[in-house]
Amino acid sequence: MKTFKLKNIFLGLGMLASVGCTDLSETTYDIVPQDGFYQTKENVLQAFVRPFGHGYWLCCRAMYWFGELSADHYMTVQREEHWYNGGEYFRYHYHTWTVDDWYVNAIWEDTYRGIIQCNASISDISKLNPAKFGFSQQEFDDFISQTRVLRAWMYMSIFDLVHNIPIVTDYPTTELSAQSDPKETFAFIEQELLESLPVLQKKESNNGNGLKQGQWTQGACAALLVRLYMNASWWIDEDKTVEAEKYSEKIIDGEYGFYDIDNRWDAPFDWDNDKSNELLFGYPSSFGGMHWLYDYEMFWQVAPFLSPKYFGFTDWGNCNPKYALQPGLDLNGNEYSFENGKPVRKFMKYPDDVRLKKYKNLGNSKREGMFLYGDLPYETANGTEYVTSDNGAYKLYIRDQVGIFRDTDPASFSPNPSSGTQTPKSAMAYGDQNSGWCLIKYPIYRSDDAGKIESDYALIRLAEIYYYLAEIRFYQGRKAEAEKLLNYVRKRYYPAGSSSLYPENGSALTEQELLDEWGREFLGEGLRRQTLCRFGIFNSGTWWDKEPDSDNHTMWIPLSRITLNTNPNLKQNSITLLRRLLKNSLAFNPTLIKQFLTNSKVARTNSRKSFTH
């Protein structure tokens, strides 16, 4: 079967959606009659690629925001006059989002726009004669199967957040669909993946995905199946770990293609990660081409305002620090006593971890370290200077704390800014530009480095499969095997013979340590909320200034007011209705409430503990 250079198609066509997905008023080919649009081979490839571009865009939208900002690692803290934004990021953090928040509506509109694009592509390509455009039927089947997998990933993503969703596959359609039962949705996603799996290509190369980067292969499809089965415990209250175990072992054994864990921690995220054998699926990017997600979520919004001076990146403006890591220390320099969150402290448990080095560009598209902290020096014609706040008022000294520190002595843990501004408590509303370590997972290379802004977006890594299988082994009571699986990934972070590696006799791994290790490995990759839900602490856990939720209503995101008004066949998530009932102090009927909770999928006690065999 001919291999199409999809990465080149993505980049050469500007992904089609690099403009289209951000301009919702656009006129697209979707409304052009089929006979009028499909004239050339390129037209077919455009139809095939379009929903992939939208999928890439979805990664930096509400999927990612809810995946990280509602959990215990990331924060978008108010930095003096910056990033308050009407309190919207506070509501992510405190689980107080409302039906009128724009991002609650965005997760629905954005995802279903992508689903409809997939439906259109599948419908159109299914009706074309492949020979007319220089394709074989096998190639068309592959296009359709890849698009079905992409659509399944989109459905899985919104199912994870909203849970009660409609299934729409027809195109065109004028029907306003009602929500499917969650088990029906789960079965639909499962069927789409299982039917597509044998049709897809298998990765044979031992040098990464190469020009196949961005294509759904057998390995990537099987990985989605594992993710689906591992989260069945809280998605549909069923234990599917037998199925997850089966496909995890097949992926690791190479049944679906050649994959392996990279020997460098940064290889899956670096400028040449199209050569990484760890990437099961990655969206291609390129400087000057397809890099708009990377610019913002993975590049522009992860570092202090003036930090491009530290990086040596001068191609355009300054950064805008939307993301930072939640603090591990209080305003007296003492570590918080709660078990969750504190990502920096969790890393410091193993101090010889190479990722703990301060991020530094080494030249020739190489770097070291994964975090920004402390002061940030850079060289000028006048000697060494330091990154300051955006207005130049104070030199930065980035801390594992949140407060208004400004020019507080670096040796002091308690805020004492010369301005006299006080920090009543460590909380979302009281931060400055020193607050919170910065995660630099994707490199920010100098402008004179060839690898600047070339990293492809790593959506699924083989490490995730190893960690799922380790999780299964742990709950089976096979802790020594779990430690061995984790060490196969972890060994790249520590010197040979390091005591930081698990002993592989089952003595080191506890449930909390397993959860912490998930956090270290996948920090900032959009999986944290899902992981907390699977471990049963998303609603009940405590981290930094976030107290446990009063109930489980935040397990699922409500439907927005706009969504409900647009489609009268939709019903609000039931737990949200219960919340309103209780909030408004309507007639309290204990029997009715008990029945309501019993019938609600989200009110159950987490079935995670059923993973004993």
C-alpha positions as CSV (number, residue, x, y, z in Angstrom):
1,M,0.0,0.0,0.0
2,K,1.3,3.4,-0.9
3,T,2.2,5.6,2.0
4,F,1.0,9.2,1.7
5,K,3.2,11.9,3.1
6,L,0.5,13.1,5.4
7,K,2.8,15.3,7.4
8,N,3.8,17.1,4.2
9,I,0.1,17.3,3.3
10,F,-0.7,18.8,6.7
11,L,2.0,21.4,6.5
12,G,1.8,22.1,2.8
13,L,-1.9,22.8,2.8
14,G,-1.6,24.8,6.0
15,M,-3.7,22.1,7.6
16,L,-6.7,23.9,6.0
17,A,-8.0,24.4,9.5
18,S,-5.3,26.7,10.8
19,V,-7.5,29.5,9.7
20,G,-10.8,27.7,9.4
21,C,-11.0,26.4,13.0
22,T,-10.5,29.8,14.5
23,D,-12.9,31.6,12.1
24,L,-16.3,30.1,12.8
25,S,-17.9,32.3,10.2
26,E,-15.9,30.8,7.4
27,T,-17.4,29.4,4.2
28,T,-16.1,25.8,3.8
29,Y,-16.2,23.3,1.0
30,D,-18.7,21.3,3.1
31,I,-21.5,23.3,1.5
32,V,-20.1,22.9,-2.0
33,P,-21.8,20.1,-4.0
34,Q,-19.8,17.0,-4.1
35,D,-19.5,17.0,-7.9
36,G,-18.2,20.5,-7.8
37,F,-15.5,20.1,-5.2
38,Y,-14.0,16.8,-6.0
39,Q,-12.0,17.4,-9.2
40,T,-8.5,16.4,-8.3
41,K,-6.5,14.0,-6.1
42,E,-5.6,17.0,-3.9
43,N,-9.3,17.7,-3.3
44,V,-9.7,14.2,-1.9
45,L,-6.7,14.7,0.4
46,Q,-8.1,18.1,1.5
47,A,-11.4,16.4,2.5
48,F,-9.5,13.7,4.3
49,V,-7.1,16.1,6.2
50,R,-9.6,18.8,7.2
51,P,-11.0,17.1,10.3
52,F,-7.4,16.2,11.4
53,G,-6.6,19.9,11.5
54,H,-9.6,20.5,13.6
55,G,-8.6,17.7,15.9
56,Y,-5.2,19.3,16.5
57,W,-7.0,22.6,17.4
58,L,-9.2,20.7,19.8
59,C,-6.1,19.7,21.8
60,C,-5.5,23.2,23.0
61,R,-9.1,24.0,23.8
62,A,-11.5,22.9,26.5
63,M,-10.3,19.3,26.4
64,Y,-6.9,20.4,27.6
65,W,-8.2,23.2,30.0
66,F,-10.5,20.9,31.9
67,G,-8.0,18.1,31.7
68,E,-5.4,20.2,33.6
69,L,-6.8,23.3,35.1
70,S,-9.5,21.4,37.0
71,A,-7.0,19.0,38.5
72,D,-4.2,19.3,41.1
73,H,-1.1,20.2,39.1
74,Y,-1.7,23.2,36.8
75,M,-3.1,26.6,37.6
76,T,-3.8,29.9,35.9
77,V,-3.3,32.1,38.9
78,Q,-4.1,35.8,38.9
79,R,-0.8,37.6,38.5
80,E,-1.5,41.1,39.8
81,E,-3.5,42.7,36.9
82,H,-3.0,39.7,34.6
83,W,-5.1,36.5,34.0
84,Y,-8.2,37.2,36.2
85,N,-10.4,37.1,33.1
86,G,-13.6,37.5,35.1
87,G,-12.7,34.7,37.4
88,E,-13.0,32.0,34.7
89,Y,-9.8,30.3,35.7
90,F,-10.8,30.4,39.4
91,R,-13.9,28.4,38.4
92,Y,-11.8,25.8,36.7
93,H,-9.7,25.4,39.8
94,Y,-12.5,25.4,42.4
95,H,-14.9,23.3,40.3
96,T,-17.5,26.1,40.2
97,W,-18.0,26.5,36.5
98,T,-21.5,27.4,35.4
99,V,-23.8,26.7,32.4
100,D,-23.0,30.2,31.2
101,D,-19.3,29.9,31.1
102,W,-18.1,30.2,27.5
103,Y,-15.7,27.2,27.8
104,V,-18.5,25.0,29.0
105,N,-20.2,25.7,25.7
106,A,-16.9,25.5,23.8
107,I,-16.3,21.9,24.6
108,W,-19.6,21.0,23.0
109,E,-19.5,23.2,20.0
110,D,-15.9,22.6,19.2
111,T,-16.1,18.9,19.5
112,Y,-19.2,18.4,17.5
113,R,-17.9,20.7,14.8
114,G,-15.1,18.3,14.4
115,I,-17.4,15.3,14.5
116,I,-19.5,16.7,11.7
117,Q,-16.4,17.3,9.7
118,C,-15.5,13.7,10.1
119,N,-19.0,12.6,9.1
120,A,-18.7,14.8,6.0
121,S,-15.4,13.3,5.0
122,I,-16.5,9.7,5.6
123,S,-19.7,10.3,3.6
124,D,-18.1,12.0,0.7
125,I,-15.1,9.7,0.3
126,S,-17.4,6.6,0.6
127,K,-19.3,7.8,-2.5
128,L,-16.3,8.5,-4.7
129,N,-14.6,6.2,-7.2
130,P,-11.0,5.9,-5.9
131,A,-9.6,4.9,-9.4
132,K,-10.9,8.2,-10.8
133,F,-8.5,10.1,-8.5
134,G,-5.5,7.7,-8.7
135,F,-6.2,5.8,-5.5
136,S,-6.8,2.2,-4.7
137,Q,-9.9,0.9,-2.8
138,Q,-7.5,-0.1,0.0
139,E,-6.3,3.5,0.3
140,F,-9.8,4.8,0.5
141,D,-10.7,2.2,3.1
142,D,-7.7,3.5,5.1
143,F,-8.8,7.1,4.8
144,I,-12.2,6.2,6.1
145,S,-10.9,4.0,8.9
146,Q,-8.5,6.7,10.0
147,T,-11.3,9.3,10.1
148,R,-13.5,6.9,12.1
149,V,-10.7,6.6,14.7
150,L,-10.3,10.4,14.7
151,R,-14.1,10.7,15.3
152,A,-13.9,8.0,18.0
153,W,-11.2,10.0,19.8
154,M,-13.4,13.1,19.6
155,Y,-16.4,11.2,21.0
156,M,-14.2,9.7,23.7
157,S,-12.9,13.2,24.7
158,I,-16.4,14.8,25.1
159,F,-17.8,11.6,26.7
160,D,-15.0,11.9,29.3
161,L,-16.1,15.4,30.2
162,V,-19.9,15.6,29.5
163,H,-20.8,11.9,29.6
164,N,-24.4,12.3,28.4
165,I,-24.0,13.0,24.7
166,P,-25.8,12.3,21.4
167,I,-24.2,10.0,18.7
168,V,-24.4,11.6,15.3
169,T,-22.9,9.8,12.2
170,D,-25.1,10.8,9.3
171,Y,-24.1,13.6,6.9
172,P,-25.9,15.7,6.1
173,T,-28.5,15.6,8.8
174,T,-31.1,18.0,10.0
175,E,-32.2,15.9,13.0
176,L,-31.6,17.2,16.5
177,S,-30.5,14.2,18.3
178,A,-31.2,13.2,21.9
179,Q,-28.5,11.9,24.2
180,S,-27.5,8.3,24.1
181,D,-27.2,6.1,27.2
182,P,-23.6,6.2,28.4
183,K,-23.2,2.5,27.8
184,E,-24.5,2.9,24.2
185,T,-21.9,5.6,23.7
186,F,-19.1,3.5,25.1
187,A,-20.2,0.6,22.9
188,F,-20.2,2.8,19.8
189,I,-16.7,4.1,20.4
190,E,-15.5,0.6,21.1
191,Q,-17.1,-0.7,17.9
192,E,-15.6,2.1,15.8
193,L,-12.1,1.3,17.1
194,L,-12.4,-2.5,16.8
195,E,-13.7,-2.3,13.2
196,S,-11.1,0.2,12.1
197,L,-8.1,-1.6,13.8
198,P,-7.4,-4.3,11.2
199,V,-7.9,-1.9,8.2
200,L,-5.3,0.6,9.4
201,Q,-1.6,0.5,8.5
202,K,1.0,-1.0,10.9
203,K,4.0,1.1,11.8
204,E,7.0,-1.0,10.6
205,S,9.8,1.6,10.9
206,N,12.2,1.6,13.8
207,N,12.9,5.3,13.3
208,G,9.7,6.9,14.4
209,N,6.6,7.8,12.5
210,G,8.4,9.9,10.0
211,L,6.2,11.2,7.3
212,K,3.4,9.1,8.7
213,Q,3.2,11.5,11.7
214,G,-0.4,12.5,12.2
215,Q,-1.9,9.3,10.8
216,W,-3.9,6.9,12.8
217,T,-2.2,3.5,12.7
218,Q,-3.0,0.2,14.3
219,G,-0.8,1.0,17.3
220,A,-2.5,4.4,17.9
221,C,-6.0,2.8,17.5
222,A,-5.2,0.0,19.9
223,A,-3.9,2.6,22.4
224,L,-7.3,4.4,22.3
225,L,-8.9,1.1,23.1
226,V,-6.7,0.7,26.1
227,R,-7.6,4.2,27.3
228,L,-11.3,3.4,26.7
229,Y,-11.2,0.2,28.7
230,M,-9.1,1.6,31.6
231,N,-11.6,4.4,32.2
232,A,-14.7,2.2,31.9
233,S,-14.7,1.9,35.7
234,W,-16.0,5.4,36.1
235,W,-17.4,6.0,32.6
236,I,-19.9,3.2,32.7
237,D,-19.3,1.5,36.1
238,E,-17.8,-1.6,34.5
239,D,-14.5,-3.3,35.0
240,K,-12.8,-3.7,31.6
241,T,-9.3,-4.2,32.8
242,V,-9.2,-7.7,31.2
243,E,-9.6,-6.1,27.8
244,A,-7.2,-3.3,28.6
245,E,-4.6,-5.8,29.7
246,K,-5.0,-7.7,26.4
247,Y,-4.4,-4.8,24.2
248,S,-1.7,-3.3,26.3
249,E,0.3,-6.5,26.1
250,K,-0.3,-6.7,22.3
251,I,1.0,-3.1,21.8
252,I,4.1,-3.7,24.0
253,D,4.8,-7.0,22.3
254,G,4.8,-5.3,18.9
255,E,1.7,-6.9,17.4
256,Y,0.5,-3.5,16.1
257,G,3.9,-2.1,15.0
258,F,7.4,-1.3,16.2
259,Y,7.3,1.0,19.3
260,D,9.6,1.4,22.2
261,I,10.4,3.8,25.1
262,D,12.9,6.5,24.1
263,N,16.1,6.5,26.1
264,R,15.9,10.3,26.5
265,W,13.1,11.9,28.5
266,D,12.7,14.8,26.0
267,A,12.8,12.7,22.8
268,P,9.0,12.4,22.5
269,F,8.7,16.2,22.8
270,D,11.7,17.5,20.9
271,W,12.0,19.1,17.5
272,D,12.8,15.7,15.9
273,N,10.1,13.7,17.6
274,D,8.8,12.4,14.3
275,K,11.8,10.0,14.8
276,S,10.5,9.0,18.2
277,N,9.4,5.3,18.5
278,E,7.5,6.3,21.7
279,L,4.9,8.3,19.9
280,L,1.8,6.3,19.0
281,F,0.1,9.4,17.6
282,G,1.4,13.0,17.2
283,Y,0.0,16.0,15.4
284,P,2.7,17.4,13.0
285,S,3.9,21.0,13.5
286,S,6.4,23.2,11.7
287,F,7.8,26.7,12.2
288,G,6.2,29.0,9.7
289,G,3.6,26.4,8.9
290,M,1.5,24.4,11.3
291,H,2.5,25.7,14.8
292,W,-0.4,27.7,16.1
293,L,-1.2,25.3,18.9
294,Y,2.4,25.0,19.9
295,D,2.8,28.8,19.9
296,Y,0.2,29.3,22.5
297,E,-0.5,26.3,24.7
298,M,2.9,24.6,24.5
299,F,5.1,27.6,23.9
300,W,3.8,31.1,24.4
301,Q,1.7,30.6,27.5
302,V,4.0,28.4,29.6
303,A,6.7,30.9,30.5
304,P,7.1,34.4,32.1
305,F,6.4,37.5,30.0
306,L,10.0,38.5,29.2
307,S,11.5,35.0,29.3
308,P,12.2,34.9,25.5
309,K,15.3,36.9,26.5
310,Y,16.4,33.9,28.6
311,F,15.6,31.4,25.8
312,G,17.2,33.6,23.1
313,F,14.0,33.4,21.0
314,T,13.6,36.7,19.2
315,D,11.3,36.0,16.2
316,W,8.3,37.7,17.8
317,G,7.0,39.2,21.0
318,N,6.9,38.1,24.6
319,C,5.4,35.2,26.4
320,N,2.1,35.3,28.3
321,P,2.3,33.0,31.4
322,K,-1.1,31.3,31.5
323,Y,0.1,28.1,33.1
324,A,2.3,27.3,36.1
325,L,2.5,24.5,38.6
326,Q,0.5,24.6,41.8
327,P,2.6,25.3,44.9
328,G,4.1,22.8,47.2
329,L,5.1,25.3,49.9
330,D,3.0,27.6,52.1
331,L,3.9,31.2,52.8
332,N,6.2,30.2,55.6
333,G,8.2,27.8,53.3
334,N,6.6,24.7,54.8
335,E,5.4,21.8,52.6
336,Y,1.6,21.4,52.5
337,S,0.5,18.3,54.4
338,F,-2.1,17.1,51.9
339,E,-1.2,14.2,49.7
340,N,-2.3,15.4,46.3
341,G,-1.0,18.1,44.1
342,K,2.4,19.6,45.0
343,P,3.9,18.5,41.7
344,V,7.3,20.0,42.3
345,R,7.6,18.3,45.7
346,K,6.6,15.0,44.1
347,F,9.5,15.4,41.7
348,M,11.9,16.4,44.5
349,K,11.2,13.1,46.2
350,Y,13.7,11.7,43.7
351,P,16.4,14.5,43.6
352,D,18.6,12.9,41.0
353,D,15.9,13.1,38.3
354,V,17.5,14.8,35.3
355,R,14.2,16.6,34.6
356,L,14.7,18.7,37.8
357,K,17.5,20.7,36.2
358,K,16.6,24.3,35.3
359,Y,15.7,24.5,31.6
360,K,18.6,25.7,29.6
361,N,19.3,25.8,25.8
362,L,22.6,24.2,25.0
363,G,22.8,25.2,21.3
364,N,22.4,23.1,18.2
365,S,18.8,22.3,19.0
366,K,19.6,20.7,22.4
367,R,18.4,21.5,25.9
368,E,18.5,20.2,29.4
369,G,15.9,20.4,32.3
370,M,12.1,20.6,32.2
371,F,11.4,23.5,34.6
372,L,12.0,27.2,35.0
373,Y,12.6,28.3,38.6
374,G,14.7,30.8,40.5
375,D,16.2,33.7,38.5
376,L,16.6,33.7,34.8
377,P,20.0,35.2,33.6
378,Y,20.9,36.1,30.0
379,E,23.9,37.6,28.4
380,T,23.9,41.0,26.7
381,A,26.5,43.4,25.3
382,N,26.5,45.0,28.8
383,G,27.0,41.7,30.6
384,T,24.7,39.4,32.5
385,E,21.1,40.7,33.0
386,Y,18.0,39.0,34.4
387,V,14.4,38.5,33.3
388,T,12.1,40.9,35.1
389,S,8.4,41.4,35.4
390,D,6.6,42.6,32.3
391,N,6.8,46.3,33.5
392,G,10.4,46.0,34.7
393,A,9.4,46.6,38.4
394,Y,11.2,43.6,39.9
395,K,13.6,40.8,39.0
396,L,12.0,37.5,38.8
397,Y,12.7,34.7,41.3
398,I,10.3,31.9,40.5
399,R,9.1,30.0,43.5
400,D,7.2,26.8,44.4
401,Q,4.8,29.2,46.2
402,V,1.9,31.5,45.3
403,G,1.9,35.0,46.8
404,I,2.8,38.6,46.0
405,F,6.5,38.3,46.4
406,R,7.7,40.8,43.9
407,D,11.3,41.8,45.0
408,T,11.3,39.7,48.2
409,D,14.8,38.5,49.0
410,P,15.2,35.0,47.4
411,A,16.4,33.7,50.8
412,S,13.1,34.5,52.3
413,F,10.0,32.4,52.0
414,S,7.5,35.0,53.3
415,P,6.3,37.7,50.9
416,N,7.7,41.1,51.9
417,P,7.4,43.3,48.7
418,S,8.7,46.8,48.9
419,S,5.4,48.0,47.5
420,G,3.7,47.1,50.7
421,T,1.1,44.9,48.9
422,Q,0.2,42.1,51.2
423,T,-0.7,38.5,50.6
424,P,-3.6,37.6,52.9
425,K,-3.3,33.9,52.0
426,S,-1.8,31.6,49.3
427,A,-4.7,31.4,46.9
428,M,-5.6,31.9,43.2
429,A,-6.3,35.6,43.8
430,Y,-3.0,36.5,45.3
431,G,-0.2,35.8,42.9
432,D,2.5,37.6,41.0
433,Q,5.0,36.8,38.3
434,N,7.2,34.8,40.7
435,S,4.4,32.4,41.6
436,G,4.7,28.8,40.5
437,W,7.4,26.8,38.7
438,C,7.0,26.7,34.9
439,L,6.9,23.5,33.0
440,I,8.8,23.6,29.7
441,K,8.1,20.2,28.3
442,Y,8.4,21.2,24.6
443,P,11.7,23.0,23.9
444,I,11.8,26.8,23.3
445,Y,15.0,27.0,21.3
446,R,17.0,30.0,20.3
447,S,16.0,31.7,17.1
448,D,19.3,30.7,15.5
449,D,18.6,27.0,16.1
450,A,17.2,24.9,13.3
451,G,14.9,23.1,15.7
452,K,12.9,26.1,16.8
453,I,9.2,25.4,17.1
454,E,9.4,22.1,15.2
455,S,8.1,19.8,17.8
456,D,5.0,17.7,16.8
457,Y,2.3,17.5,19.5
458,A,2.5,14.2,21.4
459,L,-1.1,13.0,21.8
460,I,-0.5,9.4,22.8
461,R,2.8,7.9,24.0
462,L,3.8,4.3,24.6
463,A,4.6,5.2,28.2
464,E,0.8,5.6,28.8
465,I,0.4,1.9,27.9
466,Y,3.2,0.8,30.2
467,Y,1.6,2.8,33.0
468,Y,-1.9,1.4,32.4
469,L,-0.5,-2.1,32.5
470,A,1.4,-1.3,35.7
471,E,-1.8,0.0,37.2
472,I,-3.6,-3.2,36.3
473,R,-0.8,-5.3,37.8
474,F,-0.9,-3.2,41.0
475,Y,-4.6,-3.9,41.6
476,Q,-4.0,-7.5,40.7
477,G,-1.6,-7.6,43.6
478,R,1.4,-8.1,41.3
479,K,3.2,-5.1,42.6
480,A,6.7,-6.3,41.7
481,E,5.7,-6.6,38.1
482,A,4.1,-3.2,38.3
483,E,7.4,-1.7,39.5
484,K,9.3,-3.3,36.7
485,L,7.0,-1.9,34.1
486,L,7.2,1.6,35.6
487,N,11.0,1.3,35.8
488,Y,11.2,0.5,32.1
489,V,10.1,4.1,31.5
490,R,11.6,5.6,34.7
491,K,15.2,4.4,34.1
492,R,15.9,7.2,31.7
493,Y,15.4,9.8,34.4
494,Y,18.0,8.6,36.9
495,P,21.7,7.5,36.8
496,A,22.5,3.8,36.5
497,G,22.1,2.1,39.8
498,S,20.1,5.0,41.3
499,S,18.1,4.3,44.5
500,S,15.3,6.3,42.9
501,L,14.4,3.3,40.8
502,Y,11.8,1.0,42.3
503,P,13.3,-2.2,43.9
504,E,11.0,-4.4,41.7
505,N,10.0,-6.5,44.7
506,G,6.7,-4.7,45.3
507,S,7.9,-2.9,48.5
508,A,7.9,0.7,47.2
509,L,4.6,1.0,45.3
510,T,1.5,2.2,47.1
511,E,-1.7,3.6,45.6
512,Q,-0.5,7.1,46.4
513,E,2.9,6.5,44.9
514,L,1.3,5.1,41.7
515,L,-0.9,8.2,41.4
516,D,2.1,10.4,42.0
517,E,4.1,8.6,39.4
518,W,1.3,9.1,36.9
519,G,1.6,12.8,37.7
520,R,5.4,12.9,37.2
521,E,5.3,11.1,33.9
522,F,2.4,12.9,32.3
523,L,2.7,16.3,33.8
524,G,1.0,18.9,31.6
525,E,-0.2,16.4,29.0
526,G,-3.9,16.8,29.6
527,L,-4.5,13.5,31.4
528,R,-4.6,14.6,35.0
529,R,-8.3,15.1,35.5
530,Q,-9.0,11.7,34.0
531,T,-6.4,10.1,36.2
532,L,-7.8,11.6,39.3
533,C,-11.3,10.5,38.3
534,R,-10.1,6.9,37.7
535,F,-8.4,6.9,41.2
536,G,-11.6,8.3,42.8
537,I,-10.3,11.6,44.2
538,F,-11.2,14.2,41.6
539,N,-14.1,15.3,43.7
540,S,-13.0,14.2,47.2
541,G,-9.3,15.2,47.1
542,T,-7.6,18.3,48.6
543,W,-4.8,20.2,46.9
544,W,-3.4,23.6,47.6
545,D,-6.4,25.9,48.4
546,K,-8.9,23.6,46.7
547,E,-11.2,21.9,49.3
548,P,-13.2,18.7,48.5
549,D,-16.3,19.2,46.5
550,S,-19.6,19.0,48.4
551,D,-20.7,16.1,46.1
552,N,-19.9,14.4,42.8
553,H,-21.7,16.8,40.6
554,T,-18.5,18.1,39.1
555,M,-17.6,14.7,37.8
556,W,-19.3,15.7,34.5
557,I,-19.4,19.1,32.9
558,P,-23.0,20.5,32.5
559,L,-24.5,21.3,29.2
560,S,-24.3,25.0,28.5
561,R,-27.4,27.2,28.4
562,I,-26.7,27.8,24.7
563,T,-26.5,24.1,23.9
564,L,-29.8,23.4,25.7
565,N,-31.5,26.3,24.0
566,T,-30.3,25.2,20.6
567,N,-31.5,21.6,20.9
568,P,-34.8,21.0,22.9
569,N,-34.1,17.2,22.7
570,L,-31.2,17.5,25.1
571,K,-31.5,17.2,28.9
572,Q,-29.2,18.6,31.5
573,N,-26.9,16.2,33.3
574,S,-29.0,14.9,36.1
575,I,-26.5,15.6,38.9
576,T,-26.6,19.3,37.9
577,L,-30.4,19.3,38.3
578,L,-30.0,17.8,41.8
579,R,-27.5,20.5,42.6
580,R,-30.0,23.2,41.7
581,L,-32.7,21.5,43.7
582,L,-30.6,21.5,46.8
583,K,-29.1,25.0,46.2
584,N,-32.6,26.5,45.8
585,S,-33.8,24.8,49.0
586,L,-36.8,23.3,47.3
587,A,-39.0,20.8,49.1
588,F,-36.4,18.4,50.6
589,N,-37.6,14.8,50.1
590,P,-34.9,12.4,51.5
591,T,-36.5,9.4,49.8
592,L,-36.6,11.2,46.4
593,I,-33.0,12.4,46.8
594,K,-31.8,8.9,47.7
595,Q,-33.6,7.5,44.6
596,F,-32.1,10.2,42.4
597,L,-28.6,9.5,43.6
598,T,-29.1,5.8,43.2
599,N,-30.1,6.2,39.6
600,S,-27.3,8.7,38.8
601,K,-24.2,7.3,37.2
602,V,-22.0,10.0,38.8
603,A,-23.2,9.6,42.3
604,R,-21.8,6.1,42.7
605,T,-18.8,5.3,44.9
606,N,-15.8,4.9,42.7
607,S,-15.6,1.4,41.4
608,R,-11.9,1.7,41.0
609,K,-11.3,-0.6,44.0
610,S,-13.0,-3.5,42.1
611,F,-9.7,-4.0,40.2
612,T,-8.9,-7.2,42.2
613,H,-8.7,-10.4,40.3
